[in-house]
C-alpha cells in the first residue's frame, strides 16, 4: 500500500519538475516572440513616431536587446 503512495508521489513530483523546466526553457523564446510583435505597436500607439524594426532579438539571461534596421518616422511631418 505504501509503495503505491510513494510511487504516486514520485510521479507527481517528477511531472511537476518537468513542467517547470519546460516553462523555464520556453519562456525566453515566447517573450522574444511577444516583444517582437507588440513592441512596435506599443511605440506606435504611445509616441508621435512610427517605428519599423527588421530584426529584433532579446536575450533574457544576459539582458541584451539587439535591434537592427530600425526606421523611425514622425506621424505628423509638420
PyMOL Python script that loads the backbone (N, CA, C, O; Angstrom):
from pymol import cmd

cmd.read_pdbstr("""\
ATOM      1  N   UNK A   1       0.819  -1.194   0.000  1.00  0.00           N
ATOM      2  CA  UNK A   1       0.000   0.000   0.000  1.00  0.00           C
ATOM      3  C   UNK A   1       0.868   1.266   0.000  1.00  0.00           C
ATOM      4  O   UNK A   1       0.583   2.234  -0.706  1.00  0.00           O
ATOM      5  N   UNK A   2       1.929   1.233   0.807  1.00  0.00           N
ATOM      6  CA  UNK A   2       2.776   2.415   0.898  1.00  0.00           C
ATOM      7  C   UNK A   2       3.627   2.615  -0.346  1.00  0.00           C
ATOM      8  O   UNK A   2       3.980   3.749  -0.669  1.00  0.00           O
ATOM      9  N   UNK A   3       3.957   1.562  -1.038  1.00  0.00           N
ATOM     10  CA  UNK A   3       4.737   1.714  -2.262  1.00  0.00           C
ATOM     11  C   UNK A   3       3.924   2.391  -3.352  1.00  0.00           C
ATOM     12  O   UNK A   3       4.478   3.112  -4.182  1.00  0.00           O
ATOM     13  N   UNK A   4       2.624   2.169  -3.358  1.00  0.00           N
ATOM     14  CA  UNK A   4       1.770   2.854  -4.327  1.00  0.00           C
ATOM     15  C   UNK A   4       1.723   4.347  -4.035  1.00  0.00           C
ATOM     16  O   UNK A   4       1.727   5.169  -4.951  1.00  0.00           O
ATOM     17  N   UNK A   5       1.678   4.695  -2.732  1.00  0.00           N
ATOM     18  CA  UNK A   5       1.651   6.112  -2.358  1.00  0.00           C
ATOM     19  C   UNK A   5       2.961   6.797  -2.737  1.00  0.00           C
ATOM     20  O   UNK A   5       2.953   7.904  -3.275  1.00  0.00           O
ATOM     21  N   UNK A   6       4.085   6.138  -2.456  1.00  0.00           N
ATOM     22  CA  UNK A   6       5.369   6.759  -2.755  1.00  0.00           C
ATOM     23  C   UNK A   6       5.596   6.833  -4.260  1.00  0.00           C
ATOM     24  O   UNK A   6       6.147   7.819  -4.749  1.00  0.00           O
ATOM     25  N   UNK A   7       5.187   5.819  -4.997  1.00  0.00           N
ATOM     26  CA  UNK A   7       5.372   5.885  -6.446  1.00  0.00           C
ATOM     27  C   UNK A   7       4.457   6.943  -7.056  1.00  0.00           C
ATOM     28  O   UNK A   7       4.830   7.606  -8.024  1.00  0.00           O
ATOM     29  N   UNK A   8       3.274   7.100  -6.497  1.00  0.00           N
ATOM     30  CA  UNK A   8       2.363   8.145  -6.985  1.00  0.00           C
ATOM     31  C   UNK A   8       2.934   9.527  -6.683  1.00  0.00           C
ATOM     32  O   UNK A   8       2.857  10.433  -7.513  1.00  0.00           O
ATOM     33  N   UNK A   9       3.504   9.683  -5.494  1.00  0.00           N
ATOM     34  CA  UNK A   9       4.120  10.964  -5.130  1.00  0.00           C
ATOM     35  C   UNK A   9       5.315  11.266  -6.034  1.00  0.00           C
ATOM     36  O   UNK A   9       5.503  12.404  -6.464  1.00  0.00           O
ATOM     37  N   UNK A  10       6.112  10.253  -6.316  1.00  0.00           N
ATOM     38  CA  UNK A  10       7.275  10.444  -7.185  1.00  0.00           C
ATOM     39  C   UNK A  10       6.837  10.872  -8.579  1.00  0.00           C
ATOM     40  O   UNK A  10       7.452  11.751  -9.182  1.00  0.00           O
ATOM     41  N   UNK A  11       5.781  10.258  -9.090  1.00  0.00           N
ATOM     42  CA  UNK A  11       5.277  10.638 -10.409  1.00  0.00           C
ATOM     43  C   UNK A  11       4.799  12.081 -10.413  1.00  0.00           C
ATOM     44  O   UNK A  11       5.051  12.821 -11.365  1.00  0.00           O
ATOM     45  N   UNK A  12       4.115  12.480  -9.356  1.00  0.00           N
ATOM     46  CA  UNK A  12       3.626  13.864  -9.267  1.00  0.00           C
ATOM     47  C   UNK A  12       4.793  14.831  -9.193  1.00  0.00           C
ATOM     48  O   UNK A  12       4.778  15.865  -9.860  1.00  0.00           O
ATOM     49  N   UNK A  13       5.801  14.516  -8.396  1.00  0.00           N
ATOM     50  CA  UNK A  13       6.961  15.398  -8.247  1.00  0.00           C
ATOM     51  C   UNK A  13       7.740  15.483  -9.555  1.00  0.00           C
ATOM     52  O   UNK A  13       8.130  16.574  -9.970  1.00  0.00           O
ATOM     53  N   UNK A  14       7.971  14.351 -10.206  1.00  0.00           N
ATOM     54  CA  UNK A  14       8.709  14.354 -11.465  1.00  0.00           C
ATOM     55  C   UNK A  14       7.942  15.116 -12.536  1.00  0.00           C
ATOM     56  O   UNK A  14       8.535  15.872 -13.306  1.00  0.00           O
ATOM     57  N   UNK A  15       6.628  14.925 -12.589  1.00  0.00           N
ATOM     58  CA  UNK A  15       5.807  15.656 -13.558  1.00  0.00           C
ATOM     59  C   UNK A  15       5.842  17.150 -13.282  1.00  0.00           C
ATOM     60  O   UNK A  15       5.964  17.944 -14.215  1.00  0.00           O
ATOM     61  N   UNK A  16       5.738  17.545 -12.031  1.00  0.00           N
ATOM     62  CA  UNK A  16       5.775  18.968 -11.675  1.00  0.00           C
ATOM     63  C   UNK A  16       7.110  19.599 -12.046  1.00  0.00           C
ATOM     64  O   UNK A  16       7.148  20.696 -12.604  1.00  0.00           O
ATOM     65  N   UNK A  17       8.187  18.920 -11.741  1.00  0.00           N
ATOM     66  CA  UNK A  17       9.515  19.446 -12.049  1.00  0.00           C
ATOM     67  C   UNK A  17       9.721  19.542 -13.555  1.00  0.00           C
ATOM     68  O   UNK A  17      10.286  20.520 -14.043  1.00  0.00           O
ATOM     69  N   UNK A  18       9.267  18.537 -14.292  1.00  0.00           N
ATOM     70  CA  UNK A  18       9.437  18.590 -15.750  1.00  0.00           C
ATOM     71  C   UNK A  18       8.606  19.701 -16.380  1.00  0.00           C
ATOM     72  O   UNK A  18       9.054  20.332 -17.338  1.00  0.00           O
ATOM     73  N   UNK A  19       7.416  19.953 -15.866  1.00  0.00           N
ATOM     74  CA  UNK A  19       6.602  21.053 -16.387  1.00  0.00           C
ATOM     75  C   UNK A  19       7.270  22.389 -16.084  1.00  0.00           C
ATOM     76  O   UNK A  19       7.295  23.271 -16.942  1.00  0.00           O
ATOM     77  N   UNK A  20       7.809  22.551 -14.888  1.00  0.00           N
ATOM     78  CA  UNK A  20       8.508  23.792 -14.542  1.00  0.00           C
ATOM     79  C   UNK A  20       9.738  24.004 -15.418  1.00  0.00           C
ATOM     80  O   UNK A  20       9.989  25.123 -15.867  1.00  0.00           O
ATOM     81  N   UNK A  21      10.503  22.955 -15.666  1.00  0.00           N
ATOM     82  CA  UNK A  21      11.669  23.081 -16.530  1.00  0.00           C
ATOM     83  C   UNK A  21      11.270  23.428 -17.958  1.00  0.00           C
ATOM     84  O   UNK A  21      11.933  24.230 -18.616  1.00  0.00           O
ATOM     85  N   UNK A  22      10.198  22.831 -18.431  1.00  0.00           N
ATOM     86  CA  UNK A  22       9.706  23.153 -19.767  1.00  0.00           C
ATOM     87  C   UNK A  22       9.295  24.614 -19.858  1.00  0.00           C
ATOM     88  O   UNK A  22       9.583  25.273 -20.858  1.00  0.00           O
ATOM     89  N   UNK A  23       8.633  25.127 -18.843  1.00  0.00           N
ATOM     90  CA  UNK A  23       8.248  26.538 -18.829  1.00  0.00           C
ATOM     91  C   UNK A  23       9.475  27.452 -18.786  1.00  0.00           C
ATOM     92  O   UNK A  23       9.507  28.483 -19.458  1.00  0.00           O
ATOM     93  N   UNK A  24      10.480  27.074 -17.998  1.00  0.00           N
ATOM     94  CA  UNK A  24      11.700  27.882 -17.918  1.00  0.00           C
ATOM     95  C   UNK A  24      12.452  27.916 -19.243  1.00  0.00           C
ATOM     96  O   UNK A  24      13.056  28.930 -19.590  1.00  0.00           O
ATOM     97  N   UNK A  25      12.416  26.826 -19.972  1.00  0.00           N
ATOM     98  CA  UNK A  25      13.094  26.781 -21.273  1.00  0.00           C
ATOM     99  C   UNK A  25      12.295  27.538 -22.326  1.00  0.00           C
ATOM    100  O   UNK A  25      12.883  28.224 -23.162  1.00  0.00           O
ATOM    101  N   UNK A  26      10.982  27.429 -22.303  1.00  0.00           N
ATOM    102  CA  UNK A  26      10.141  28.045 -23.334  1.00  0.00           C
ATOM    103  C   UNK A  26       9.909  29.536 -23.099  1.00  0.00           C
ATOM    104  O   UNK A  26       9.643  30.265 -24.054  1.00  0.00           O
ATOM    105  N   UNK A  27      10.002  30.007 -21.863  1.00  0.00           N
ATOM    106  CA  UNK A  27       9.674  31.401 -21.550  1.00  0.00           C
ATOM    107  C   UNK A  27      10.500  32.420 -22.330  1.00  0.00           C
ATOM    108  O   UNK A  27       9.915  33.354 -22.877  1.00  0.00           O
ATOM    109  N   UNK A  28      11.831  32.295 -22.415  1.00  0.00           N
ATOM    110  CA  UNK A  28      12.589  33.301 -23.175  1.00  0.00           C
ATOM    111  C   UNK A  28      12.191  33.369 -24.652  1.00  0.00           C
ATOM    112  O   UNK A  28      12.139  34.455 -25.231  1.00  0.00           O
ATOM    113  N   UNK A  29      11.914  32.223 -25.257  1.00  0.00           N
ATOM    114  CA  UNK A  29      11.515  32.214 -26.661  1.00  0.00           C
ATOM    115  C   UNK A  29      10.144  32.869 -26.845  1.00  0.00           C
ATOM    116  O   UNK A  29       9.937  33.641 -27.781  1.00  0.00           O
ATOM    117  N   UNK A  30       9.223  32.557 -25.954  1.00  0.00           N
ATOM    118  CA  UNK A  30       7.883  33.147 -26.044  1.00  0.00           C
ATOM    119  C   UNK A  30       7.917  34.647 -25.770  1.00  0.00           C
ATOM    120  O   UNK A  30       7.194  35.411 -26.410  1.00  0.00           O
ATOM    121  N   UNK A  31       8.749  35.072 -24.826  1.00  0.00           N
ATOM    122  CA  UNK A  31       8.883  36.502 -24.543  1.00  0.00           C
ATOM    123  C   UNK A  31       9.487  37.234 -25.732  1.00  0.00           C
ATOM    124  O   UNK A  31       9.066  38.349 -26.040  1.00  0.00           O
ATOM    125  N   UNK A  32      10.455  36.637 -26.403  1.00  0.00           N
ATOM    126  CA  UNK A  32      11.070  37.238 -27.582  1.00  0.00           C
ATOM    127  C   UNK A  32      10.030  37.404 -28.695  1.00  0.00           C
ATOM    128  O   UNK A  32       9.967  38.457 -29.331  1.00  0.00           O
ATOM    129  N   UNK A  33       9.234  36.398 -28.927  1.00  0.00           N
ATOM    130  CA  UNK A  33       8.193  36.467 -29.963  1.00  0.00           C
ATOM    131  C   UNK A  33       7.153  37.526 -29.598  1.00  0.00           C
ATOM    132  O   UNK A  33       6.720  38.297 -30.454  1.00  0.00           O
ATOM    133  N   UNK A  34       6.758  37.561 -28.331  1.00  0.00           N
ATOM    134  CA  UNK A  34       5.762  38.544 -27.890  1.00  0.00           C
ATOM    135  C   UNK A  34       6.289  39.972 -28.050  1.00  0.00           C
ATOM    136  O   UNK A  34       5.585  40.841 -28.565  1.00  0.00           O
ATOM    137  N   UNK A  35       7.518  40.209 -27.612  1.00  0.00           N
ATOM    138  CA  UNK A  35       8.087  41.552 -27.732  1.00  0.00           C
ATOM    139  C   UNK A  35       8.285  41.946 -29.183  1.00  0.00           C
ATOM    140  O   UNK A  35       8.090  43.109 -29.539  1.00  0.00           O
ATOM    141  N   UNK A  36       8.666  41.003 -30.023  1.00  0.00           N
ATOM    142  CA  UNK A  36       8.863  41.294 -31.442  1.00  0.00           C
ATOM    143  C   UNK A  36       7.559  41.755 -32.092  1.00  0.00           C
ATOM    144  O   UNK A  36       7.574  42.618 -32.970  1.00  0.00           O
ATOM    145  N   UNK A  37       6.453  41.195 -31.674  1.00  0.00           N
ATOM    146  CA  UNK A  37       5.176  41.562 -32.292  1.00  0.00           C
ATOM    147  C   UNK A  37       4.521  42.769 -31.627  1.00  0.00           C
ATOM    148  O   UNK A  37       3.842  43.540 -32.306  1.00  0.00           O
ATOM    149  N   UNK A  38       4.702  42.954 -30.326  1.00  0.00           N
ATOM    150  CA  UNK A  38       3.967  44.002 -29.610  1.00  0.00           C
ATOM    151  C   UNK A  38       4.747  45.285 -29.374  1.00  0.00           C
ATOM    152  O   UNK A  38       4.135  46.342 -29.221  1.00  0.00           O
ATOM    153  N   UNK A  39       6.064  45.234 -29.339  1.00  0.00           N
ATOM    154  CA  UNK A  39       6.841  46.441 -29.053  1.00  0.00           C
ATOM    155  C   UNK A  39       6.662  47.532 -30.097  1.00  0.00           C
ATOM    156  O   UNK A  39       6.451  48.682 -29.715  1.00  0.00           O
ATOM    157  N   UNK A  40       6.733  47.242 -31.393  1.00  0.00           N
ATOM    158  CA  UNK A  40       6.495  48.315 -32.369  1.00  0.00           C
ATOM    159  C   UNK A  40       5.085  48.894 -32.274  1.00  0.00           C
ATOM    160  O   UNK A  40       4.900  50.101 -32.432  1.00  0.00           O
ATOM    161  N   UNK A  41       4.095  48.046 -32.019  1.00  0.00           N
ATOM    162  CA  UNK A  41       2.732  48.546 -31.867  1.00  0.00           C
ATOM    163  C   UNK A  41       2.608  49.453 -30.654  1.00  0.00           C
ATOM    164  O   UNK A  41       1.930  50.479 -30.707  1.00  0.00           O
ATOM    165  N   UNK A  42       3.256  49.080 -29.574  1.00  0.00           N
ATOM    166  CA  UNK A  42       3.212  49.894 -28.362  1.00  0.00           C
ATOM    167  C   UNK A  42       3.875  51.246 -28.579  1.00  0.00           C
ATOM    168  O   UNK A  42       3.345  52.271 -28.151  1.00  0.00           O
ATOM    169  N   UNK A  43       5.023  51.258 -29.237  1.00  0.00           N
ATOM    170  CA  UNK A  43       5.720  52.514 -29.523  1.00  0.00           C
ATOM    171  C   UNK A  43       4.880  53.368 -30.477  1.00  0.00           C
ATOM    172  O   UNK A  43       4.791  54.583 -30.302  1.00  0.00           O
ATOM    173  N   UNK A  44       4.276  52.754 -31.465  1.00  0.00           N
ATOM    174  CA  UNK A  44       3.462  53.495 -32.435  1.00  0.00           C
ATOM    175  C   UNK A  44       2.220  54.093 -31.788  1.00  0.00           C
ATOM    176  O   UNK A  44       1.786  55.174 -32.188  1.00  0.00           O
ATOM    177  N   UNK A  45       1.640  53.426 -30.806  1.00  0.00           N
ATOM    178  CA  UNK A  45       0.447  53.941 -30.146  1.00  0.00           C
ATOM    179  C   UNK A  45       0.764  55.032 -29.130  1.00  0.00           C
ATOM    180  O   UNK A  45       0.019  56.007 -29.024  1.00  0.00           O
ATOM    181  N   UNK A  46       1.837  54.889 -28.392  1.00  0.00           N
ATOM    182  CA  UNK A  46       2.124  55.774 -27.253  1.00  0.00           C
ATOM    183  C   UNK A  46       2.987  56.978 -27.596  1.00  0.00           C
ATOM    184  O   UNK A  46       3.065  57.910 -26.795  1.00  0.00           O
ATOM    185  N   UNK A  47       3.633  56.997 -28.745  1.00  0.00           N
ATOM    186  CA  UNK A  47       4.519  58.100 -29.101  1.00  0.00           C
ATOM    187  C   UNK A  47       4.098  58.702 -30.436  1.00  0.00           C
ATOM    188  O   UNK A  47       3.340  58.077 -31.179  1.00  0.00           O
ATOM    189  N   UNK A  48       4.576  59.907 -30.755  1.00  0.00           N
ATOM    190  CA  UNK A  48       4.244  60.503 -32.046  1.00  0.00           C
ATOM    191  C   UNK A  48       5.128  59.995 -33.191  1.00  0.00           C
ATOM    192  O   UNK A  48       5.284  60.678 -34.203  1.00  0.00           O
ATOM    193  N   UNK A  49       5.700  58.811 -33.034  1.00  0.00           N
ATOM    194  CA  UNK A  49       6.595  58.247 -34.043  1.00  0.00           C
ATOM    195  C   UNK A  49       6.054  56.920 -34.554  1.00  0.00           C
ATOM    196  O   UNK A  49       5.300  56.225 -33.873  1.00  0.00           O
ATOM    197  N   UNK A  50       6.462  56.591 -35.776  1.00  0.00           N
ATOM    198  CA  UNK A  50       6.156  55.293 -36.368  1.00  0.00           C
ATOM    199  C   UNK A  50       7.468  54.531 -36.484  1.00  0.00           C
ATOM    200  O   UNK A  50       8.412  55.010 -37.112  1.00  0.00           O
ATOM    201  N   UNK A  51       7.534  53.330 -35.873  1.00  0.00           N
ATOM    202  CA  UNK A  51       8.775  52.567 -35.803  1.00  0.00           C
ATOM    203  C   UNK A  51       8.614  51.256 -36.573  1.00  0.00           C
ATOM    204  O   UNK A  51       7.640  50.526 -36.387  1.00  0.00           O
ATOM    205  N   UNK A  52       9.597  50.967 -37.448  1.00  0.00           N
ATOM    206  CA  UNK A  52       9.680  49.689 -38.143  1.00  0.00           C
ATOM    207  C   UNK A  52      11.003  49.036 -37.769  1.00  0.00           C
ATOM    208  O   UNK A  52      12.064  49.656 -37.848  1.00  0.00           O
ATOM    209  N   UNK A  53      10.919  47.761 -37.357  1.00  0.00           N
ATOM    210  CA  UNK A  53      12.121  47.015 -36.975  1.00  0.00           C
ATOM    211  C   UNK A  53      12.242  45.796 -37.884  1.00  0.00           C
ATOM    212  O   UNK A  53      11.291  45.027 -38.022  1.00  0.00           O
ATOM    213  N   UNK A  54      13.403  45.620 -38.500  1.00  0.00           N
ATOM    214  CA  UNK A  54      13.599  44.463 -39.368  1.00  0.00           C
ATOM    215  C   UNK A  54      14.060  43.250 -38.563  1.00  0.00           C
ATOM    216  O   UNK A  54      13.604  42.133 -38.810  1.00  0.00           O
ATOM    217  N   UNK A  55      14.954  43.461 -37.609  1.00  0.00           N
ATOM    218  CA  UNK A  55      15.473  42.352 -36.817  1.00  0.00           C
ATOM    219  C   UNK A  55      15.434  42.733 -35.355  1.00  0.00           C
ATOM    220  O   UNK A  55      15.901  43.805 -34.970  1.00  0.00           O
ATOM    221  N   UNK A  56      14.878  41.859 -34.546  1.00  0.00           N
ATOM    222  CA  UNK A  56      14.718  42.107 -33.115  1.00  0.00           C
ATOM    223  C   UNK A  56      15.111  40.841 -32.369  1.00  0.00           C
ATOM    224  O   UNK A  56      14.629  39.757 -32.697  1.00  0.00           O
ATOM    225  N   UNK A  57      15.987  40.965 -31.359  1.00  0.00           N
ATOM    226  CA  UNK A  57      16.380  39.815 -30.558  1.00  0.00           C
ATOM    227  C   UNK A  57      16.576  40.276 -29.125  1.00  0.00           C
ATOM    228  O   UNK A  57      17.282  41.251 -28.869  1.00  0.00           O
ATOM    229  N   UNK A  58      15.953  39.577 -28.201  1.00  0.00           N
ATOM    230  CA  UNK A  58      16.040  39.889 -26.781  1.00  0.00           C
ATOM    231  C   UNK A  58      16.534  38.650 -26.048  1.00  0.00           C
ATOM    232  O   UNK A  58      15.929  37.582 -26.142  1.00  0.00           O
ATOM    233  N   UNK A  59      17.644  38.798 -25.312  1.00  0.00           N
ATOM    234  CA  UNK A  59      18.199  37.689 -24.541  1.00  0.00           C
ATOM    235  C   UNK A  59      17.889  37.938 -23.077  1.00  0.00           C
ATOM    236  O   UNK A  59      18.439  38.850 -22.460  1.00  0.00           O
ATOM    237  N   UNK A  60      17.008  37.125 -22.530  1.00  0.00           N
ATOM    238  CA  UNK A  60      16.548  37.314 -21.163  1.00  0.00           C
ATOM    239  C   UNK A  60      17.643  37.033 -20.146  1.00  0.00           C
ATOM    240  O   UNK A  60      17.712  37.703 -19.115  1.00  0.00           O
ATOM    241  N   UNK A  61      18.488  36.064 -20.413  1.00  0.00           N
ATOM    242  CA  UNK A  61      19.517  35.666 -19.452  1.00  0.00           C
ATOM    243  C   UNK A  61      20.567  36.760 -19.283  1.00  0.00           C
ATOM    244  O   UNK A  61      20.916  37.109 -18.156  1.00  0.00           O
ATOM    245  N   UNK A  62      21.071  37.300 -20.383  1.00  0.00           N
ATOM    246  CA  UNK A  62      22.101  38.334 -20.281  1.00  0.00           C
ATOM    247  C   UNK A  62      21.513  39.745 -20.245  1.00  0.00           C
ATOM    248  O   UNK A  62      22.201  40.691 -19.859  1.00  0.00           O
ATOM    249  N   UNK A  63      20.258  39.894 -20.641  1.00  0.00           N
ATOM    250  CA  UNK A  63      19.620  41.205 -20.639  1.00  0.00           C
ATOM    251  C   UNK A  63      19.941  42.035 -21.863  1.00  0.00           C
ATOM    252  O   UNK A  63      19.722  43.247 -21.862  1.00  0.00           O
ATOM    253  N   UNK A  64      20.460  41.403 -22.916  1.00  0.00           N
ATOM    254  CA  UNK A  64      20.821  42.122 -24.132  1.00  0.00           C
ATOM    255  C   UNK A  64      19.612  42.279 -25.049  1.00  0.00           C
ATOM    256  O   UNK A  64      18.801  41.366 -25.208  1.00  0.00           O
ATOM    257  N   UNK A  65      19.519  43.447 -25.639  1.00  0.00           N
ATOM    258  CA  UNK A  65      18.474  43.751 -26.609  1.00  0.00           C
ATOM    259  C   UNK A  65      19.169  44.176 -27.895  1.00  0.00           C
ATOM    260  O   UNK A  65      19.938  45.138 -27.900  1.00  0.00           O
ATOM    261  N   UNK A  66      18.902  43.462 -28.989  1.00  0.00           N
ATOM    262  CA  UNK A  66      19.534  43.742 -30.264  1.00  0.00           C
ATOM    263  C   UNK A  66      18.449  44.061 -31.288  1.00  0.00           C
ATOM    264  O   UNK A  66      17.576  43.239 -31.568  1.00  0.00           O
ATOM    265  N   UNK A  67      18.522  45.277 -31.842  1.00  0.00           N
ATOM    266  CA  UNK A  67      17.570  45.700 -32.872  1.00  0.00           C
ATOM    267  C   UNK A  67      18.379  46.239 -34.040  1.00  0.00           C
ATOM    268  O   UNK A  67      19.178  47.160 -33.873  1.00  0.00           O
ATOM    269  N   UNK A  68      18.174  45.668 -35.227  1.00  0.00           N
ATOM    270  CA  UNK A  68      18.855  46.114 -36.436  1.00  0.00           C
ATOM    271  C   UNK A  68      17.835  46.643 -37.433  1.00  0.00           C
ATOM    272  O   UNK A  68      16.668  46.251 -37.417  1.00  0.00           O
ATOM    273  N   UNK A  69      18.289  47.534 -38.294  1.00  0.00           N
ATOM    274  CA  UNK A  69      17.459  48.120 -39.355  1.00  0.00           C
ATOM    275  C   UNK A  69      16.190  48.755 -38.799  1.00  0.00           C
ATOM    276  O   UNK A  69      15.074  48.355 -39.130  1.00  0.00           O
ATOM    277  N   UNK A  70      16.391  49.751 -37.950  1.00  0.00           N
ATOM    278  CA  UNK A  70      15.269  50.473 -37.362  1.00  0.00           C
ATOM    279  C   UNK A  70      14.970  51.693 -38.220  1.00  0.00           C
ATOM    280  O   UNK A  70      15.872  52.456 -38.567  1.00  0.00           O
ATOM    281  N   UNK A  71      13.698  51.872 -38.558  1.00  0.00           N
ATOM    282  CA  UNK A  71      13.262  53.059 -39.289  1.00  0.00           C
ATOM    283  C   UNK A  71      12.265  53.801 -38.418  1.00  0.00           C
ATOM    284  O   UNK A  71      11.232  53.254 -38.032  1.00  0.00           O
ATOM    285  N   UNK A  72      12.585  55.058 -38.111  1.00  0.00           N
ATOM    286  CA  UNK A  72      11.730  55.879 -37.267  1.00  0.00           C
ATOM    287  C   UNK A  72      11.269  57.070 -38.080  1.00  0.00           C
ATOM    288  O   UNK A  72      12.084  57.814 -38.626  1.00  0.00           O
ATOM    289  N   UNK A  73       9.966  57.248 -38.160  1.00  0.00           N
ATOM    290  CA  UNK A  73       9.371  58.373 -38.876  1.00  0.00           C
ATOM    291  C   UNK A  73       8.395  59.073 -37.962  1.00  0.00           C
ATOM    292  O   UNK A  73       7.782  58.445 -37.098  1.00  0.00           O
ATOM    293  N   UNK A  74       8.248  60.366 -38.146  1.00  0.00           N
ATOM    294  CA  UNK A  74       7.232  61.085 -37.382  1.00  0.00           C
ATOM    295  C   UNK A  74       5.874  60.873 -38.039  1.00  0.00           C
ATOM    296  O   UNK A  74       5.780  60.740 -39.259  1.00  0.00           O
ATOM    297  N   UNK A  75       4.832  60.844 -37.231  1.00  0.00           N
ATOM    298  CA  UNK A  75       3.487  60.663 -37.772  1.00  0.00           C
ATOM    299  C   UNK A  75       2.998  61.937 -38.457  1.00  0.00           C
ATOM    300  O   UNK A  75       2.349  61.886 -39.502  1.00  0.00           O
ATOM    301  N   UNK A  76       3.322  63.085 -37.848  1.00  0.00           N
ATOM    302  CA  UNK A  76       2.954  64.378 -38.425  1.00  0.00           C
ATOM    303  C   UNK A  76       4.217  65.084 -38.886  1.00  0.00           C
ATOM    304  O   UNK A  76       4.976  65.565 -38.044  1.00  0.00           O
ATOM    305  N   UNK A  77       4.474  65.168 -40.173  1.00  0.00           N
ATOM    306  CA  UNK A  77       5.736  65.741 -40.655  1.00  0.00           C
ATOM    307  C   UNK A  77       5.824  67.265 -40.535  1.00  0.00           C
ATOM    308  O   UNK A  77       6.774  67.850 -41.054  1.00  0.00           O
ATOM    309  N   UNK A  78       4.896  67.915 -39.890  1.00  0.00           N
ATOM    310  CA  UNK A  78       4.906  69.379 -39.759  1.00  0.00           C
ATOM    311  C   UNK A  78       5.973  69.854 -38.823  1.00  0.00           C
ATOM    312  O   UNK A  78       6.112  71.058 -38.605  1.00  0.00           O
TER     313      UNK A  78
END
""", "prot")
cmd.dss("prot")
cmd.show_as("cartoon", "prot")
cmd.util.cbc("prot")
cmd.orient("prot")
